[in-house]
């Protein structure tokens, strides 16, 4: 999980990004990585409550990504 917080004067934004990498094999037997990600953002006065809620929802978000089925990639 990646958390980034930026400030712009008195305002700011925050986002979390969760990445899941999966190895696939292409038609020519070459191996490649698929990146599957989830992002959630908050802006201005909602940043602090967003981070406070994250403390309780972090494990659930991570478990959802761990168990999520990565969509099939066709090249």
N, C-alpha and C positions, 0 to 999 in steps of 0.2 A: 504494500500500500504506500502510495506517495501522497504527501500533503504539502500543498504550497499556499502560502499566504502572502499577499501583496498589499501595500498601502499606497494610496494616492491622496495626499493631504490628510484629511480626517476620515476619508472614506477608504474602503478597501474591498478585497475579494479573497475568497478562499476556495480551493477545490481539492478534492481527493480523486485519485486515479488508482484503480486496481488493475494490474496487468496479469494476463494468463498466457503463457507461451505453450504452444503445442507443435511438436515436430511432425511433419508430413513427408510423404514420399511422392515426388512428381512422376509423370509418365516415363521419363527417361531414367528413372531410379535415383535421381538426385534428391538429396534431403533438403528440406527448407523449413523455416519456422513461420508459424501463423501467430500473430499477436491479436488477442481478444482483450478488449478493455472496457471498463465501466468508469464513468466520470460523474461526479456530482459537484455542483457549485453553489456558492452563496455570495451575496453582495451587500455592501453597506452595513446597516444596522443588524442584518441577519447573520453576520459572520460569527459573532460570539455564541449565540444560541446554536448555530450549526455545529460549531466545535464542541460545545457541551453535549449535544445529542450524540455526536460521533463516539464519544466515550462509551455509550451504551450500545450503539448499533454497529460498532466496528467488527466484532466477531461474526455477527450475522451477515454483514456484507462480504466479508472474506469467505465464509462458508458457502454463500450463494455462488461466488465466483469459482471456488474450488470444485463445486459439484455441477456447475453449468456445463452443458454440452456445447462445445465450440462448433459453430456452423461449418458445414462441409465447404471446402474451397475447391472450385473446379477451374482449372487453367487450360 
